[in-house]
């Protein structure tokens, strides 16, 4: 009898934790979560009794046969490397005993991000790593990799990993794809897979919606976008896999864009 496949693991995708909300954007496209809402999310996770894993821990767990005694798990990720992760998000996570994986666009370390929000410094990153935060790469300049040359793509992957490895004093194995993930371009995803492996990455995440599972490509694990619009009902629905249907709409839209060159 074949070993049972491990259960899926929700990988939550946060960006900024701030009261400076991006309310002018549509709810689906918002990337800012208030500290009060974020605290509510962390409280919900603790009440549900889930284990907070880093992305590398979750990738290893999904690669192994399922254990009947394994507690439900979740991964809490943050893209871009905003300073408010240190000042607002991490203190709340410590309060609830949660771990995190943060993906940094290294070209913005210690300076404002594309949207003007301040990013963490090297000292911030080192201090947080000493407290158990896992860090990964989010490229150097945060481009849509599909639209740059293959040489630039490899440079973005290699140089960002080298920078993070130098700052942390240890190899970085996780990657987060910036912007919308172009799954409708299989030739590109094949090239990207080869490039990620050549640069030394071991796992990665995307903006493709859904609970991550063992059948996901290890470099392109699905995530669940979270922002200030996620009340208790919606947040729990995402954790329970009841938001995964949005992936079908997302995929259809991508195929339409690819077909008509939009």
C-alpha positions as CSV (number, residue, x, y, z in Angstrom):
1,X,0.0,0.0,0.0
2,X,1.4,3.4,-1.0
3,X,2.1,5.8,1.8
4,X,-0.6,8.4,2.4
5,X,0.1,11.8,0.8
6,X,0.5,14.6,3.3
7,X,-2.3,17.1,3.8
8,X,-2.1,20.5,2.1
9,X,-0.6,23.4,4.0
10,X,-2.0,26.9,3.7
11,X,0.7,29.4,2.9
12,X,-0.5,32.9,3.8
13,X,0.8,35.8,1.7
14,X,1.1,39.1,3.5
15,X,2.9,42.2,2.4
16,X,2.7,45.3,4.6
17,X,1.3,45.4,8.2
18,X,0.2,49.0,8.7
19,X,-2.7,51.3,9.5
20,X,-1.8,53.1,6.2
21,X,-4.2,51.0,4.2
22,X,-4.4,50.9,0.4
23,X,-8.2,51.3,0.4
24,X,-8.3,52.9,-3.1
25,X,-7.5,49.5,-4.6
26,X,-10.0,46.8,-5.1
27,X,-10.3,44.3,-2.2
28,X,-8.7,41.5,-4.2
29,X,-5.6,43.6,-5.1
30,X,-4.9,45.2,-1.7
31,X,-1.7,44.2,0.0
32,X,-1.9,46.0,3.3
33,X,-3.3,44.6,6.6
34,X,-3.8,46.6,9.7
35,X,-2.1,45.5,12.9
36,X,-5.5,44.9,14.5
37,X,-6.6,42.7,11.7
38,X,-3.3,40.9,11.7
39,X,-3.5,40.3,15.4
40,X,-7.0,38.8,14.8
41,X,-5.6,36.4,12.2
42,X,-2.8,35.2,14.5
43,X,-5.3,34.7,17.3
44,X,-7.4,32.6,15.0
45,X,-4.4,30.4,14.0
46,X,-3.6,29.8,17.7
47,X,-7.2,29.0,18.5
48,X,-7.3,26.5,15.6
49,X,-4.2,24.8,17.1
50,X,-2.1,24.9,13.9
51,X,1.7,24.8,13.9
52,X,3.4,27.7,12.2
53,X,6.2,26.4,10.0
54,X,8.8,28.2,7.9
55,X,8.6,27.6,4.2
56,X,11.6,25.3,4.2
57,X,10.0,23.2,7.0
58,X,6.7,23.0,5.1
59,X,8.5,21.9,1.9
60,X,10.2,19.1,3.7
61,X,7.0,18.0,5.4
62,X,5.1,17.9,2.1
63,X,7.8,15.8,0.6
64,X,7.5,13.1,3.3
65,X,4.7,10.6,3.9
66,X,1.9,11.9,6.0
67,X,1.8,11.1,9.7
68,X,-1.5,10.5,11.5
69,X,-0.2,12.4,14.5
70,X,1.0,15.5,12.6
71,X,-0.9,18.6,13.7
72,X,-2.4,21.0,11.1
73,X,0.2,23.4,9.8
74,X,0.4,26.9,8.2
75,X,3.1,29.0,6.8
76,X,3.0,32.8,7.3
77,X,5.0,34.6,4.5
78,X,5.7,38.3,3.8
79,X,6.8,39.7,0.5
80,X,9.0,42.7,-0.2
81,X,10.8,43.2,3.1
82,X,8.9,46.1,4.5
83,X,10.2,47.7,7.8
84,X,6.7,47.3,9.3
85,X,7.4,43.6,9.5
86,X,9.9,44.3,12.2
87,X,7.9,47.1,13.9
88,X,4.4,45.8,13.6
89,X,4.0,42.2,12.4
90,X,6.8,40.4,14.3
91,X,5.9,41.6,17.8
92,X,2.4,40.3,17.3
93,X,3.7,37.0,15.9
94,X,6.0,36.6,19.0
95,X,3.0,37.1,21.2
96,X,1.2,34.2,19.6
97,X,4.3,32.0,19.1
98,X,4.2,32.1,15.3
99,X,7.2,31.8,12.9
100,X,7.5,33.6,9.6
101,X,9.3,33.5,6.2
102,X,10.1,36.9,4.7
103,X,11.1,37.4,1.1
104,X,13.3,40.4,0.5
105,X,13.9,42.4,-2.7
106,X,17.5,43.1,-2.0
107,X,17.8,46.3,-4.1
108,X,15.5,48.0,-1.6
109,X,17.2,47.0,1.6
110,X,17.5,50.1,3.8
111,X,15.5,52.3,1.4
112,X,12.0,52.9,0.2
113,X,10.3,50.2,-1.8
114,X,8.6,50.9,-5.2
115,X,5.5,52.1,-3.4
116,X,7.4,54.4,-1.1
117,X,7.1,52.3,2.1
118,X,10.4,51.9,4.0
119,X,12.1,48.5,3.9
120,X,14.2,46.8,6.5
121,X,17.9,47.4,6.9
122,X,20.6,44.7,6.9
123,X,20.8,45.1,10.7
124,X,17.0,44.5,10.9
125,X,17.3,41.3,8.9
126,X,20.2,39.9,10.9
127,X,18.5,40.7,14.2
128,X,15.3,39.0,13.1
129,X,17.1,36.0,11.7
130,X,18.7,35.5,15.2
131,X,15.1,35.4,16.5
132,X,14.1,32.6,14.2
133,X,12.7,34.4,11.2
134,X,13.5,32.6,7.9
135,X,14.5,34.8,5.0
136,X,14.3,34.2,1.3
137,X,14.8,36.0,-2.0
138,X,12.3,38.2,-3.9
139,X,14.8,39.2,-6.7
140,X,16.9,42.4,-6.6
141,X,14.6,45.0,-8.3
142,X,11.2,43.2,-8.2
143,X,10.6,42.9,-12.0
144,X,8.1,40.8,-13.8
145,X,10.6,38.1,-14.8
146,X,8.6,37.0,-17.8
147,X,9.3,40.4,-19.4
148,X,13.1,40.7,-18.9
149,X,15.9,39.0,-20.8
150,X,17.0,35.5,-19.6
151,X,20.3,37.0,-18.7
152,X,18.6,39.6,-16.5
153,X,16.4,36.9,-15.0
154,X,19.4,34.8,-14.0
155,X,21.1,37.9,-12.5
156,X,18.0,38.8,-10.5
157,X,17.9,35.2,-9.1
158,X,21.6,34.8,-8.4
159,X,22.4,38.3,-7.1
160,X,19.5,38.4,-4.7
161,X,20.4,35.0,-3.3
162,X,24.1,36.0,-3.0
163,X,23.2,39.3,-1.2
164,X,20.9,37.5,1.3
165,X,23.5,34.8,1.9
166,X,26.1,37.4,2.6
167,X,23.9,39.3,5.0
168,X,22.8,36.2,6.9
169,X,26.0,34.2,6.8
170,X,24.2,31.1,5.6
171,X,22.7,29.9,2.3
172,X,19.2,31.0,1.3
173,X,17.0,28.3,-0.2
174,X,13.6,29.9,-0.7
175,X,12.3,32.2,-3.4
176,X,9.1,34.2,-4.0
177,X,8.1,35.1,-7.5
178,X,7.3,38.9,-7.8
179,X,4.0,40.0,-9.4
180,X,1.5,37.8,-11.1
181,X,2.9,34.3,-11.8
182,X,2.7,33.5,-15.5
183,X,1.7,29.8,-15.3
184,X,0.1,30.2,-18.8
185,X,3.6,30.2,-20.2
186,X,4.9,26.7,-19.7
187,X,8.2,27.3,-21.6
188,X,9.0,30.2,-19.3
189,X,8.2,28.2,-16.2
190,X,10.5,25.4,-17.4
191,X,13.3,28.0,-18.0
192,X,12.7,29.5,-14.5
193,X,12.8,26.1,-12.9
194,X,16.2,25.4,-14.4
195,X,17.5,28.8,-13.4
196,X,16.3,28.5,-9.8
197,X,17.9,25.1,-9.4
198,X,21.1,26.3,-10.9
199,X,21.2,29.2,-8.5
200,X,20.8,26.9,-5.5
201,X,17.2,27.5,-4.5
202,X,15.3,24.5,-3.1
203,X,11.7,25.7,-2.9
204,X,9.6,28.7,-3.9
205,X,6.1,30.3,-3.8
206,X,4.0,32.2,-6.2
207,X,0.8,34.3,-6.4
208,X,-1.2,31.3,-7.7
209,X,-4.1,30.9,-5.3
210,X,-4.8,27.8,-3.3
211,X,-3.7,25.6,-0.4
212,X,-0.2,24.2,-1.2
213,X,0.0,20.5,-1.7
214,X,2.6,17.8,-2.3
215,X,1.6,17.8,-6.0
216,X,2.6,21.4,-6.5
217,X,5.9,22.0,-8.3
218,X,8.3,22.7,-5.4
219,X,9.5,26.0,-6.8
220,X,5.9,27.2,-7.5
221,X,3.9,26.4,-4.3
222,X,0.4,28.0,-4.2
223,X,-0.4,30.7,-1.6
224,X,-3.4,32.4,-0.1
225,X,-3.4,36.2,-0.4
226,X,-4.4,38.0,2.8
227,X,-5.2,41.6,3.5
228,X,-7.3,43.8,5.7
229,X,-10.5,42.7,4.0
230,X,-10.1,39.2,5.4
231,X,-12.6,39.1,8.3
232,X,-13.0,36.0,10.4
233,X,-15.3,34.2,8.0
234,X,-13.1,34.8,4.9
235,X,-9.9,34.0,6.7
236,X,-11.2,30.7,8.0
237,X,-12.6,29.8,4.6
238,X,-9.2,30.3,3.1
239,X,-7.5,28.1,5.7
240,X,-10.1,25.4,5.1
241,X,-9.5,25.4,1.3
242,X,-12.9,27.0,0.5
243,X,-11.1,29.8,-1.4
244,X,-9.2,27.5,-3.8
245,X,-12.0,27.8,-6.4
246,X,-10.7,31.3,-7.2
247,X,-7.7,29.6,-8.8
248,X,-9.9,28.4,-11.6
249,X,-11.0,32.0,-12.4
250,X,-7.5,33.1,-12.1
251,X,-6.3,30.4,-14.5
252,X,-9.0,31.2,-17.0
253,X,-8.1,34.9,-17.0
254,X,-4.4,34.0,-17.5
255,X,-5.3,31.8,-20.5
256,X,-7.4,34.6,-22.0
257,X,-4.6,37.1,-21.6
258,X,-2.1,34.8,-23.2
259,X,-4.3,34.0,-26.1
260,X,-5.1,37.6,-26.9
261,X,-1.8,39.1,-25.9
262,X,-3.3,41.3,-23.2
